[in-house]
Amino acid sequence: MPPFPGPQSEFEEDSAAFGGLPSNIWDCLRGKGRRRVGWTKSAVAIAQSSCKCSRLNILLVFLPAAWALHYVQSMSHTVQFAFCFVAIIPLCKLLDYGAENIALYCGKDVGDLIIVTLNNAIEAILAICLLARCQLRLLQSTIVGVVLLRLLLVPACSFITGGARVPSQELHPHQSELNQTLLTTGVLAILLPAAFFAALGSFNFPGNNDIALSDDVRGDILKISRGLAVILLGVYVCSRIFLHGSDSGLHEHKDAPEELKEMVVKMAEKEPEVNPWACAIVLVVTVALMSVTAEFMVRSIEPMQESLQIKAEWFGLVLLPFVSAAGECILSLAYYVHFHLKEYLGTPRSAPKTLAEARSIDLSIQFLIFWLPLLVLLAWATDKPLSLLFDLFEVVLLIGATFLVNYVTADAKTNWVEGVMMLALYIMIALTAWFYSGQPAVRTMLACTSVQEALAAQGVPPDSSFTNISFAGFQATLDDSQISNFTDHLRDLKKLYDVLKQMENK
């Protein structure tokens, strides 16, 4: 086991970066500059955290039950999905605990990056499971749902509960400005393939245009998507270097909120409960448990959708992303109720926070311009046709959410009314998505077979040619058999018209 050096002077010599903490990752993993925490104390702290650090950890009893139900053939897939769904919630909180402790060894700025990355772990695991099973359309809906939930629902709950006691809360202006640019860049990158596909006249499916719905066009879109993925990854890396690569962290910026500076001081003074190697073990074990549970949950999705008649679009946009955010929203609402109960009873209350909790916006940005491009490249490596061609409805939702979030955070201040507006938009999106069945054209382009085989599976004859028609404001794209039937109906209508005309003359 690597030694844990104890002298404080050695810590001060090596800690120019990140507010007095080691700048070297290996030093962080060795616990350099921190009081040594033994393995026994670490084990006790982890055990205690599982019991009392979050009341949601009581839901860990669902974990073995979810695994057991997976092997019961007669059990309903809906019950299996529900148990896996609930079991993942406390695992997310345990992952947060490990991330927050390891962040104490790395400093506020790098620690936040670690926490953000690990908080996205469950969504990334779910995405990889869906990719492995080639459920690419559901994967895309889930990605959009995760971004929308992190942009709207989670910060809305935070702004409402946190801003209930103060006129407004502050955001870091330096980071907010960069986040707005990154968010807009990520959404525009998704807009480009949709615009390319729309320019080929392909959004009038069913039927569809033989020029747009072909393996050649899909190949072009995949090439575009992979190029955009590499560019987005480069943008994200540059943004992290800009934020965390300088000698002075965000807390030392001239516009940094005072409460953020106080948090950095408290973080530097707080001693971790677990040594860094124990934290790493907790994180690895938790991710492994989450991976298995997520795989079991993904296997039950398709049968459950068929039995409950839930549209895939709503399932991916609303239900699946809620797995990781359920705990945060429950805790936010519990805090809000607890605060007002204290106010009603007249008991002493803690001082209100003036620093807004907006880490979830960082989560959505990372998922949009880091994890999504990474999934596209991983699909390339595994020969899966995942591209950045998203459903036009989903692209519009992302643009709308980005517009509202950028507008809310433009002045680096928030209040509870703005939180209500963000919550209202999310509820409107969920309501609209319930009635939306998705674009067959995009689903066809994401099929793990050839485009012609996907069309044949939908009842479109192979080697069909298609014709665009426009009549009295009605537009459609029809294949040969549909054109023939349409022509026969027009002839019948013409005969009926002639008969009616003769009767009118008589």
C-alpha positions in Angstrom: 0.0 0.0 0.0 1.4 3.4 -0.9 2.5 5.4 2.1 0.4 8.4 3.3 2.8 11.2 4.2 1.7 13.3 7.1 3.8 16.5 7.4 1.8 19.6 6.6 4.9 21.4 5.3 5.3 18.9 2.5 1.7 19.5 1.5 2.2 23.2 1.3 5.3 22.9 -0.9 3.5 20.8 -3.6 0.2 22.6 -3.7 0.3 25.6 -6.0 -2.8 24.5 -7.8 -6.4 23.9 -6.8 -6.5 26.0 -3.7 -3.6 24.4 -1.7 -4.1 20.7 -2.7 -1.7 18.5 -4.7 -1.6 19.2 -8.4 -0.2 15.8 -9.2 -2.8 13.0 -9.7 -0.5 10.4 -8.2 0.0 12.5 -5.1 -3.7 12.8 -4.8 -4.1 9.0 -4.9 -1.4 8.7 -2.3 -3.3 11.1 0.0 -0.4 13.5 0.0 -1.0 16.5 2.2 -3.9 14.9 4.1 -4.1 13.2 7.4 -3.6 9.5 6.9 -6.8 7.5 7.1 -6.3 3.8 7.8 -8.2 0.9 6.1 -10.1 0.1 9.2 -11.4 3.6 9.7 -12.2 3.8 6.0 -14.2 0.6 6.2 -16.1 1.9 9.2 -16.8 5.2 7.5 -18.1 3.5 4.4 -20.4 1.2 6.4 -21.7 4.1 8.4 -22.3 6.1 5.2 -24.3 3.2 3.8 -26.6 3.4 6.9 -26.9 7.1 7.6 -25.4 9.4 5.0 -28.6 9.3 3.0 -32.0 8.0 3.9 -32.3 6.8 0.3 -29.7 4.1 1.1 -32.4 2.0 2.7 -33.4 1.3 -0.9 -30.3 -0.9 -1.2 -32.5 -3.8 -0.1 -34.0 -3.7 -3.6 -30.6 -4.6 -5.1 -30.5 -8.3 -4.3 -34.3 -8.5 -4.9 -33.9 -7.0 -8.4 -31.1 -9.5 -9.2 -33.2 -12.4 -7.9 -36.3 -11.4 -9.9 -34.3 -11.3 -13.1 -33.9 -15.1 -12.9 -37.6 -15.7 -12.1 -39.1 -16.5 -15.5 -42.7 -16.1 -14.4 -42.2 -12.6 -13.0 -43.6 -9.6 -14.8 -41.1 -7.5 -16.8 -42.7 -4.4 -15.3 -41.9 -5.6 -11.8 -38.3 -6.5 -12.8 -37.9 -3.0 -14.3 -39.4 -1.3 -11.3 -37.1 -3.1 -8.8 -34.0 -2.4 -11.0 -35.0 1.2 -11.3 -35.3 1.6 -7.5 -32.1 -0.3 -6.8 -30.1 2.0 -8.9 -31.1 5.1 -6.9 -29.1 4.3 -3.7 -26.1 3.2 -5.9 -26.1 6.7 -7.4 -25.9 8.2 -3.9 -23.1 5.8 -2.9 -21.3 6.9 -6.0 -21.7 10.5 -5.0 -20.3 9.7 -1.5 -17.1 8.1 -3.0 -16.7 10.9 -5.5 -17.1 13.6 -2.8 -14.5 12.0 -0.6 -11.9 11.5 -3.4 -12.6 15.1 -4.4 -11.2 16.2 -1.0 -7.8 15.0 -2.1 -7.9 16.8 -5.5 -9.3 20.3 -4.7 -12.5 22.1 -5.5 -12.1 22.5 -9.3 -10.7 19.0 -10.2 -13.0 17.5 -7.5 -16.0 19.0 -9.2 -14.9 17.6 -12.5 -14.6 14.1 -10.9 -18.0 14.4 -9.3 -19.6 15.5 -12.5 -18.0 12.6 -14.4 -19.1 10.0 -11.9 -22.6 11.5 -11.6 -23.0 10.8 -15.3 -21.9 7.2 -14.8 -25.3 5.6 -14.6 -26.5 7.3 -17.8 -23.3 6.3 -19.5 -23.8 2.7 -18.4 -27.4 2.7 -19.6 -26.3 4.1 -22.9 -23.6 1.5 -23.4 -26.1 -1.3 -22.5 -28.6 0.0 -25.1 -25.8 0.4 -27.6 -24.7 -3.2 -27.1 -28.2 -4.4 -27.7 -28.5 -2.1 -30.7 -31.5 -0.2 -29.4 -30.2 2.9 -31.0 -33.4 4.8 -31.3 -34.2 4.4 -27.6 -30.6 5.3 -26.9 -30.9 8.6 -28.7 -34.2 9.4 -26.9 -32.5 8.6 -23.6 -29.6 10.9 -24.4 -31.9 13.8 -25.2 -34.0 13.0 -22.1 -30.9 13.0 -19.9 -29.8 16.4 -21.2 -33.3 17.9 -20.8 -33.7 16.5 -17.3 -30.3 17.9 -16.2 -30.9 21.2 -17.9 -34.5 21.7 -16.7 -35.9 19.5 -14.0 -32.9 19.1 -11.6 -31.8 22.8 -11.6 -35.5 23.8 -11.4 -35.9 21.8 -8.1 -32.7 23.3 -6.8 -33.6 26.9 -7.7 -37.1 26.5 -6.2 -35.9 25.0 -2.9 -32.7 27.0 -2.6 -34.2 30.3 -3.7 -37.3 30.1 -1.4 -35.5 32.0 1.4 -33.6 34.6 -0.6 -34.5 37.1 -3.3 -31.9 35.6 -5.7 -28.9 33.2 -5.8 -25.6 33.6 -7.5 -23.9 31.6 -10.2 -20.2 31.9 -11.1 -20.3 34.4 -14.0 -17.1 33.1 -15.6 -18.3 29.5 -15.7 -21.9 30.4 -16.7 -20.7 32.3 -19.8 -18.6 29.3 -20.9 -21.4 26.9 -20.2 -23.8 28.9 -22.4 -21.3 28.7 -25.3 -20.6 25.0 -24.8 -24.3 24.2 -24.6 -25.1 26.1 -27.7 -22.2 24.4 -29.6 -23.4 20.9 -28.6 -27.0 21.5 -29.7 -25.9 23.1 -33.0 -23.7 20.0 -33.6 -26.8 17.9 -33.3 -28.8 20.2 -35.5 -26.3 19.9 -38.5 -27.1 16.2 -39.4 -30.8 16.8 -39.0 -30.6 19.9 -41.3 -28.5 17.8 -43.8 -31.1 15.0 -43.8 -34.0 17.4 -44.0 -32.4 19.2 -47.0 -32.7 15.8 -48.9 -36.5 15.9 -48.4 -36.5 12.9 -46.1 -38.8 14.0 -43.3 -42.0 13.2 -45.2 -41.8 9.4 -44.4 -43.7 7.0 -44.4 -42.8 6.0 -47.9 -39.9 8.2 -48.2 -37.4 9.4 -50.8 -35.1 6.8 -52.3 -32.3 9.4 -52.5 -32.3 10.1 -48.7 -33.3 6.7 -47.4 -30.3 4.7 -48.7 -27.2 3.1 -47.3 -25.1 5.7 -49.2 -26.7 8.6 -47.4 -26.5 6.8 -44.1 -22.8 6.3 -44.7 -22.4 10.0 -45.4 -24.3 10.9 -42.2 -22.1 8.5 -40.2 -19.0 10.1 -41.6 -20.3 13.6 -40.7 -21.3 12.4 -37.2 -17.9 10.8 -36.5 -16.1 14.0 -37.6 -18.4 16.1 -35.4 -17.8 13.7 -32.5 -14.0 14.2 -32.7 -14.5 18.0 -32.9 -16.8 18.0 -29.9 -14.4 16.0 -27.8 -11.7 18.4 -28.7 -13.9 21.3 -27.6 -14.7 19.7 -24.3 -11.0 19.0 -23.6 -10.1 22.6 -24.4 -12.9 23.9 -22.1 -11.6 21.7 -19.2 -8.0 23.0 -19.7 -9.3 26.5 -19.8 -11.3 26.1 -16.5 -9.0 23.8 -14.6 -5.6 23.9 -16.2 -4.5 27.3 -14.9 -2.7 27.9 -11.7 -5.7 29.7 -10.2 -9.0 27.9 -9.9 -12.5 29.2 -10.5 -12.7 30.3 -6.9 -9.8 32.7 -7.4 -11.4 34.4 -10.3 -12.1 38.1 -9.7 -15.9 37.6 -10.2 -16.2 34.4 -8.1 -19.0 34.5 -5.5 -17.9 34.9 -1.9 -19.8 31.8 -0.8 -17.8 29.7 -3.4 -14.5 31.0 -1.9 -15.8 30.1 1.6 -16.6 26.6 0.3 -13.1 26.1 -1.0 -11.6 27.1 2.4 -13.9 24.7 4.2 -13.1 22.0 1.7 -9.3 22.5 2.3 -9.8 22.3 6.0 -12.1 19.3 6.0 -10.4 15.9 6.6 -11.6 13.0 4.4 -13.2 10.0 6.1 -11.9 7.5 3.6 -8.4 7.0 2.1 -8.2 7.5 -1.6 -7.6 3.9 -2.5 -10.6 2.8 -0.5 -12.6 5.5 -2.4 -11.4 4.0 -5.7 -12.5 0.5 -4.6 -15.9 1.8 -3.6 -16.3 3.5 -6.9 -15.2 0.4 -8.9 -17.6 -1.9 -6.9 -20.5 0.6 -7.2 -20.0 1.0 -11.0 -19.9 -2.8 -11.4 -23.1 -3.3 -9.4 -24.8 -0.5 -11.4 -23.6 -2.1 -14.7 -25.2 -5.4 -13.9 -28.4 -3.8 -12.6 -28.7 -1.5 -15.6 -28.2 -4.5 -18.0 -31.0 -6.4 -16.2 -33.2 -3.3 -16.5 -32.5 -2.8 -20.2 -33.4 -6.4 -20.9 -36.9 -5.8 -19.4 -37.5 -2.6 -21.4 -38.8 -4.0 -24.6 -41.3 -6.5 -23.1 -42.5 -3.9 -20.7 -43.1 -1.4 -23.4 -45.2 -4.0 -25.4 -47.2 -5.0 -22.4 -48.0 -1.5 -21.2 -48.2 0.1 -24.7 -45.8 2.9 -23.7 -44.3 4.8 -26.7 -40.6 4.5 -27.0 -40.2 8.2 -27.4 -41.7 9.0 -24.0 -40.0 6.1 -22.4 -36.6 7.4 -23.5 -37.2 11.1 -23.1 -38.8 11.0 -19.6 -38.8 7.7 -17.7 -35.3 6.2 -18.3 -33.4 9.5 -17.5 -35.2 9.8 -14.2 -33.3 6.9 -12.8 -30.3 8.9 -11.6 -32.2 12.2 -10.9 -34.9 10.6 -8.8 -32.8 10.7 -5.6 -31.8 14.4 -6.1 -35.4 15.5 -6.8 -36.7 13.6 -3.8 -34.1 15.1 -1.5 -34.7 18.6 -2.8 -38.4 18.3 -2.2 -37.8 16.8 1.2 -35.6 19.7 2.1 -38.2 22.1 0.9 -40.9 20.5 3.1 -38.5 20.3 6.0 -37.7 24.0 5.8 -41.3 25.1 5.7 -42.2 22.8 8.5 -39.4 24.3 10.7 -40.7 27.8 9.7 -44.2 26.8 10.8 -43.0 25.4 14.1 -40.8 28.4 14.8 -37.6 26.3 15.3 -34.2 27.8 14.5 -33.1 27.5 10.9 -29.7 27.5 9.2 -28.7 30.5 7.2 -29.9 30.5 3.6 -27.4 29.8 0.8 -26.8 32.5 -1.7 -24.8 30.3 -4.1 -27.1 28.5 -6.6 -26.7 24.7 -7.0 -26.3 24.4 -10.8 -23.9 21.4 -11.1 -26.6 19.5 -13.1 -26.1 22.0 -16.0 -22.4 20.9 -16.0 -23.6 17.3 -16.1 -25.8 17.9 -19.1 -23.0 19.7 -21.0 -20.6 16.9 -20.3 -23.1 14.3 -21.5 -23.8 16.3 -24.6 -20.3 17.1 -25.8 -18.3 14.3 -24.1 -20.3 11.2 -23.6 -22.4 11.5 -26.7 -19.4 11.9 -29.1 -17.7 9.1 -27.2 -20.7 6.8 -27.7 -20.7 7.6 -31.5 -17.0 6.6 -31.7 -17.6 3.5 -29.6 -20.5 2.6 -32.0 -18.0 3.1 -34.9 -15.6 0.7 -33.2 -18.3 -1.9 -32.7 -19.8 -1.5 -36.2 -23.1 0.0 -35.0 -24.8 2.8 -37.1 -25.2 5.3 -34.3 -25.0 8.8 -35.7 -25.9 12.3 -34.6 -29.0 12.3 -36.7 -31.7 12.8 -34.1 -35.4 13.0 -34.4 -36.4 16.6 -35.5 -38.8 16.8 -32.5 -35.9 16.1 -30.1 -33.7 18.6 -31.8 -36.4 21.3 -31.4 -36.7 20.3 -27.7 -33.0 20.7 -27.1 -32.9 24.1 -28.9 -35.9 25.3 -26.7 -34.3 24.1 -23.5 -31.0 25.6 -24.4 -32.6 29.0 -25.1 -34.4 29.0 -21.7 -31.4 27.9 -19.7 -29.1 30.4 -21.3 -31.7 33.1 -20.8 -32.1 32.2 -17.1 -28.4 32.1 -16.4 -27.4 35.1 -18.5 -27.1 37.4 -15.5 -25.4 34.8 -13.3 -28.3 35.0 -10.9 -31.4 32.8 -10.4 -34.5 32.9 -8.3 -37.4 30.5 -7.4 -39.7 31.9 -10.1 -37.2 31.1 -12.8 -37.0 27.6 -11.4 -40.8 27.3 -11.7 -40.5 28.4 -15.4 -37.9 25.7 -16.0 -40.1 23.1 -14.3 -43.1 24.2 -16.3 -41.2 23.7 -19.6 -40.1 20.2 -18.6 -43.7 19.2 -17.7 -44.9 20.6 -21.1 -42.2 18.5 -22.9 -43.2 15.4 -21.0 -46.9 16.0 -21.8 -46.1 16.5 -25.5 -43.8 13.5 -25.7 -46.5 11.2 -24.4 -48.4 11.6 -27.7 -45.4 11.5 -30.0 -44.5 8.3 -31.8 -41.3 9.4 -33.5 -40.1 9.7 -37.1 -39.9 6.4 -39.0 -37.3 7.8 -41.3 -34.8 8.4 -38.5 -35.6 4.9 -37.0 -34.9 3.4 -40.4 -31.5 5.2 -40.6 -30.6 3.8 -37.2 -31.4 0.2 -37.9 -28.6 -2.3 -37.4 -29.4 -3.8 -40.8 -29.2 -2.3 -44.2 -31.7 0.5 -45.0 -33.4 -1.6 -47.6 -33.9 -4.5 -45.1 -35.2 -2.0 -42.6 -37.7 -0.7 -45.1 -38.8 -4.2 -46.1 -39.4 -5.0 -42.4 -41.8 -2.0 -42.3 -43.7 -3.3 -45.3 -42.1 -1.2 -48.0 -41.1 -3.5 -51.1 -37.4 -3.6 -51.9 -36.2 -1.5 -54.9 -39.3 0.7 -54.7 -39.2 4.1 -56.2 -40.9 7.0 -54.5 -42.7 10.1 -55.7 -43.4 13.3 -53.8 -47.0 14.6 -54.3 -48.6 17.9 -53.2 -52.4 18.4 -53.5 -54.6 21.0 -51.8 -52.1 21.6 -49.0 -51.5 17.8 -48.5 -47.9 16.6 -48.9 -46.7 13.0 -48.9 -44.1 10.7 -50.4 -45.5 7.4 -51.9 -44.0 4.3 -53.4 -45.2 2.6 -56.6 -48.0 0.5 -55.1 -49.3 3.5 -53.1 -49.2 5.7 -56.2 -51.2 3.0 -58.1 -53.8 2.8 -55.3 -54.0 6.5 -55.1 -54.6 6.8 -58.9 -57.4 4.2 -58.7 -59.1 6.2 -56.0 -58.8 9.4 -58.1 -60.4 7.6 -61.0 -63.3 6.5 -58.8 -63.7 10.0 -57.4 -63.8 11.3 -61.0 -66.5 8.9 -61.9 -68.5 9.9 -58.8 -68.1 13.5 -59.7 -69.3 12.9 -63.3 -72.4 11.1 -62.0 -73.2 13.9 -59.5 -72.7 16.5 -62.2 -75.2 14.7 -64.5 -77.7 14.5 -61.7 -77.3 18.2 -61.0 -77.9 19.1 -64.7 -81.1 17.0 -64.8 
